[in-house]
Amino acid sequence: MKLLRFGQKGAERPGLVDAAGTIRDLSAHVEDIDAAVLDDASLARLAAIDPASLPAVDPATRIGPCLPRIGHFIAIGLNYADHAAEAGMPVPTEPVVFTKAPSCLNGPNDDVVLPKGSEKSDWEVELAVVIGKRAVDVSEDAAFDHVAGYCICNDVSERAFQIERGGQWVKGKSAPTFGPLGPWLVTRDEVADPQNLAMFLDVNGERMQTGTTATMVFAVRTLVSYLSRFMALEPGDVITTGTPPGVGMGKKPQRFLKSGDVMHLGIEGLGEQTQRVV
């Protein structure tokens, strides 16, 4: 099942995508695609609805982030060995954990706004994991029981803020609009293997990133289990799991985003995003 939110900013409505690719309005059944509907039983109830019984939505309608404002927006750094190499950093022996401010959440096709003083804003296509059931100290074998599904995250990053301003990565990851999420939340039953998904990102039509989740250092089940040892993961929390090589920081010479650039990115089975930089 592909769940999404559509409509004007701040007034999004819940929906799903049917087998033909038509957006259907779920407003008569749920208030939003939020923590209240991400457990297995609630998702099963939504899956039992005949999509043809739901009103169709104009395909020109804006798609919002696939979740409303979230609780934890947890990110994993250097989780692809070849990306660590291009960043000039060692492959981590444990997951590198940081956060993005929940207020950076953005629609998948909304503009990305460069913050005041930005010099080195960068792109990162990533697989994001959405928690569906509270997880505290769960085993790797049980990790997927706590996952509602998956979506695309563009972990937009201001490298000067991230690396050159005192060592707190959150400062470079959290500007408003720096967290495009969606277009859909794809429930875990539709993703047979989250460690075998092709991914790409283009800037102005030029391929920058080509990768696969198969080359993650720490797999999804490992990350969910690992994080649950240090914090309670709650329904609606998001874990964005790292990026393959090809980011602007790793180019020779380095290349960063400027106003007018267009990012286009996607992950196999999870849809695509397009953002204009302003």
C-alpha positions as CSV (number, residue, x, y, z in Angstrom):
1,M,0.0,0.0,0.0
2,K,1.2,3.5,-0.9
3,L,0.0,6.1,1.5
4,L,0.4,9.9,1.0
5,R,-0.8,13.3,2.0
6,F,-2.0,15.8,-0.6
7,G,-3.2,19.4,-0.7
8,Q,-2.0,22.8,0.3
9,K,0.7,23.2,2.9
10,G,-0.7,22.9,6.4
11,A,-4.0,21.5,5.1
12,E,-2.9,18.2,3.6
13,R,-5.4,15.3,3.5
14,P,-4.7,11.6,3.7
15,G,-4.7,9.4,0.6
16,L,-3.5,6.3,-1.1
17,V,-2.3,5.4,-4.6
18,D,-4.3,2.7,-6.3
19,A,-3.0,0.1,-8.7
20,A,-3.5,2.4,-11.7
21,G,-1.5,5.3,-10.0
22,T,-4.6,7.4,-9.2
23,I,-4.5,9.2,-5.9
24,R,-7.6,8.4,-3.8
25,D,-8.9,10.4,-0.8
26,L,-8.9,8.6,2.5
27,S,-10.3,11.5,4.5
28,A,-13.6,9.6,5.3
29,H,-11.6,6.9,7.0
30,V,-8.6,8.5,8.8
31,E,-7.7,12.1,9.8
32,D,-4.1,11.9,8.7
33,I,-1.2,9.5,7.9
34,D,0.2,9.8,11.4
35,A,1.2,7.7,14.4
36,A,-2.4,6.6,14.9
37,V,-2.6,4.6,11.7
38,L,0.9,3.1,11.4
39,D,0.5,0.0,13.5
40,D,-0.1,-3.3,11.7
41,A,-3.8,-3.5,12.6
42,S,-4.6,0.0,11.4
43,L,-2.7,-0.5,8.2
44,A,-4.6,-3.7,7.6
45,R,-7.9,-1.9,8.0
46,L,-6.8,0.7,5.4
47,A,-5.6,-2.1,3.0
48,A,-9.0,-3.7,3.2
49,I,-10.7,-0.6,1.7
50,D,-11.6,-0.9,-2.0
51,P,-9.7,2.0,-3.6
52,A,-12.4,2.3,-6.2
53,S,-14.8,3.3,-3.4
54,L,-12.7,6.4,-2.6
55,P,-12.9,9.7,-4.4
56,A,-10.2,10.3,-7.0
57,V,-7.9,13.3,-6.6
58,D,-6.9,15.7,-9.4
59,P,-3.5,14.5,-10.5
60,A,-2.3,18.1,-10.5
61,T,-2.8,18.4,-6.8
62,R,0.3,19.1,-4.7
63,I,1.7,16.1,-2.8
64,G,2.9,16.9,0.7
65,P,5.4,15.1,2.9
66,C,4.1,11.6,3.5
67,L,3.9,12.2,7.3
68,P,2.9,15.3,9.2
69,R,5.4,16.9,11.6
70,I,7.3,14.0,13.1
71,G,8.8,13.2,16.5
72,H,12.4,11.9,16.0
73,F,14.0,12.6,12.7
74,I,17.1,10.4,13.1
75,A,19.8,10.2,10.5
76,I,22.7,7.8,10.0
77,G,26.0,9.2,8.7
78,L,28.6,7.5,6.5
79,N,26.5,4.3,6.1
80,Y,27.9,3.5,2.7
81,A,31.6,2.6,2.6
82,D,32.2,4.3,-0.7
83,H,30.5,7.5,0.5
84,A,32.7,7.5,3.6
85,A,35.7,7.2,1.3
86,E,34.7,10.2,-0.8
87,A,34.2,12.2,2.4
88,G,37.7,11.3,3.5
89,M,36.4,9.6,6.7
90,P,36.9,6.0,8.0
91,V,34.1,3.5,7.6
92,P,32.4,3.5,11.0
93,T,32.5,0.5,13.4
94,E,29.2,1.6,14.9
95,P,26.4,3.7,13.3
96,V,27.1,7.4,13.3
97,V,23.9,8.9,14.7
98,F,22.7,12.5,14.4
99,T,19.3,14.3,14.0
100,K,17.5,16.5,11.6
101,A,15.1,19.0,13.2
102,P,11.5,17.9,12.6
103,S,10.8,21.4,11.3
104,C,12.9,20.8,8.2
105,L,10.2,18.4,6.9
106,N,9.2,19.3,3.3
107,G,7.0,18.0,0.5
108,P,8.8,15.8,-2.1
109,N,8.4,18.3,-4.9
110,D,8.4,21.6,-2.9
111,D,11.2,24.1,-3.4
112,V,14.3,23.7,-1.3
113,V,15.3,27.1,0.2
114,L,19.0,27.9,0.8
115,P,19.4,29.3,4.2
116,K,21.0,32.7,4.8
117,G,24.8,32.4,4.6
118,S,24.7,29.1,2.8
119,E,27.9,28.4,0.9
120,K,28.0,24.6,0.5
121,S,24.5,23.1,0.4
122,D,24.5,19.5,-0.9
123,W,22.2,16.6,-1.9
124,E,21.8,13.1,-0.5
125,V,19.3,10.5,-1.7
126,E,18.4,8.2,1.2
127,L,16.1,5.3,2.1
128,A,14.0,6.4,5.1
129,V,12.4,4.0,7.6
130,V,9.1,4.9,9.3
131,I,8.5,3.3,12.7
132,G,5.0,1.8,13.2
133,K,5.2,0.3,16.7
134,R,7.2,1.5,19.8
135,A,10.6,-0.1,19.9
136,V,12.8,-0.3,23.0
137,D,15.7,-2.7,23.1
138,V,14.5,-4.9,20.3
139,S,16.5,-7.6,18.6
140,E,17.5,-7.5,15.0
141,D,15.2,-10.5,14.4
142,A,12.2,-8.5,15.7
143,A,13.2,-5.2,14.1
144,F,10.9,-5.4,11.1
145,D,7.9,-5.9,13.4
146,H,8.4,-2.3,14.4
147,V,8.6,-0.9,10.9
148,A,5.5,0.6,9.2
149,G,7.2,1.2,5.9
150,Y,9.7,3.1,3.8
151,C,10.0,6.3,1.8
152,I,12.5,8.6,0.1
153,C,14.4,11.3,2.0
154,N,16.6,13.9,0.4
155,D,18.9,14.6,3.3
156,V,19.8,18.2,2.1
157,S,22.9,19.3,4.0
158,E,24.8,22.6,4.3
159,R,28.3,21.3,4.6
160,A,29.9,24.5,6.0
161,F,27.3,24.5,8.8
162,Q,27.7,20.8,9.3
163,I,31.5,20.5,9.4
164,E,33.0,23.9,9.9
165,R,30.9,25.3,12.6
166,G,31.8,23.4,15.8
167,G,31.1,19.8,15.1
168,Q,27.4,19.5,15.5
169,W,26.0,17.9,12.3
170,V,22.4,18.9,13.1
171,K,23.2,22.5,12.3
172,G,23.9,21.6,8.7
173,K,20.9,19.3,8.3
174,S,18.0,21.2,9.7
175,A,17.2,24.3,7.8
176,P,13.5,24.7,6.8
177,T,12.8,22.6,3.7
178,F,16.0,20.4,4.2
179,G,13.9,17.3,4.7
180,P,11.9,16.4,1.6
181,L,10.0,13.1,2.5
182,G,7.8,11.1,0.1
183,P,6.0,11.0,-2.3
184,W,4.6,8.0,-0.6
185,L,5.0,5.9,2.5
186,V,5.2,2.3,1.1
187,T,4.1,-0.2,3.7
188,R,6.7,-2.9,4.5
189,D,4.7,-5.7,2.9
190,E,5.4,-4.2,-0.5
191,V,9.2,-4.0,0.0
192,A,10.4,-7.5,-0.1
193,D,14.0,-6.6,0.7
194,P,15.0,-3.1,1.8
195,Q,18.6,-4.0,1.2
196,N,18.2,-4.4,-2.5
197,L,16.8,-1.1,-3.8
198,A,18.4,0.9,-6.6
199,M,18.6,4.6,-6.0
200,F,19.7,7.7,-8.0
201,L,19.9,11.5,-7.8
202,D,20.4,14.0,-10.7
203,V,21.1,17.7,-10.6
204,N,20.0,19.7,-13.6
205,G,19.7,16.4,-15.5
206,E,23.2,15.2,-14.8
207,R,23.5,11.9,-12.9
208,M,25.3,12.5,-9.6
209,Q,24.4,9.5,-7.4
210,T,23.8,5.9,-8.5
211,G,23.7,3.3,-5.8
212,T,21.9,0.5,-4.1
213,T,20.9,-0.1,-0.5
214,A,22.8,-3.4,-0.8
215,T,26.0,-1.6,0.0
216,M,24.9,-0.2,3.3
217,V,27.4,-0.7,6.1
218,F,24.6,-1.2,8.7
219,A,21.3,-2.7,7.4
220,V,17.8,-1.5,8.3
221,R,17.2,-4.2,10.8
222,T,20.6,-3.5,12.5
223,L,19.8,0.3,12.7
224,V,16.4,-0.2,14.2
225,S,17.7,-2.6,16.8
226,Y,20.8,-0.4,17.5
227,L,18.9,2.8,18.0
228,S,16.3,1.1,20.2
229,R,19.0,0.4,22.7
230,F,19.6,4.2,23.3
231,M,16.1,5.6,22.9
232,A,12.5,4.7,22.5
233,L,11.5,4.7,18.9
234,E,7.9,5.8,18.6
235,P,5.3,5.4,15.8
236,G,5.9,8.1,13.2
237,D,9.6,8.5,13.9
238,V,11.8,8.5,10.9
239,I,15.2,7.0,10.4
240,T,17.0,8.1,7.3
241,T,19.7,5.6,6.6
242,G,22.6,7.3,4.7
243,T,23.6,8.0,1.2
244,P,25.7,6.4,-1.6
245,P,28.6,8.2,-3.2
246,G,28.2,11.2,-5.5
247,V,27.4,14.0,-3.2
248,G,28.7,17.5,-4.1
249,M,31.2,17.5,-1.2
250,G,32.9,14.5,-2.8
251,K,33.3,15.9,-6.3
252,K,36.7,17.1,-7.5
253,P,36.3,20.0,-7.7
254,Q,33.5,20.2,-5.1
255,R,30.1,21.2,-6.4
256,F,27.3,22.7,-4.3
257,L,23.7,23.8,-4.9
258,K,22.8,27.2,-6.2
259,S,19.5,29.0,-6.8
260,G,17.8,27.6,-9.9
261,D,19.3,24.1,-9.7
262,V,16.8,21.2,-9.9
263,M,17.3,17.9,-8.0
264,H,15.5,14.8,-9.2
265,L,15.9,11.6,-7.2
266,G,14.3,8.2,-6.7
267,I,14.4,4.8,-5.1
268,E,13.2,1.6,-6.7
269,G,9.5,1.0,-5.7
270,L,9.3,4.2,-3.6
271,G,8.7,6.8,-6.3
272,E,10.6,9.9,-7.2
273,Q,11.0,13.5,-6.0
274,T,11.9,16.8,-7.8
275,Q,12.9,20.0,-6.0
276,R,13.9,23.4,-7.3
277,V,16.5,25.2,-5.3
278,V,15.7,28.8,-4.5
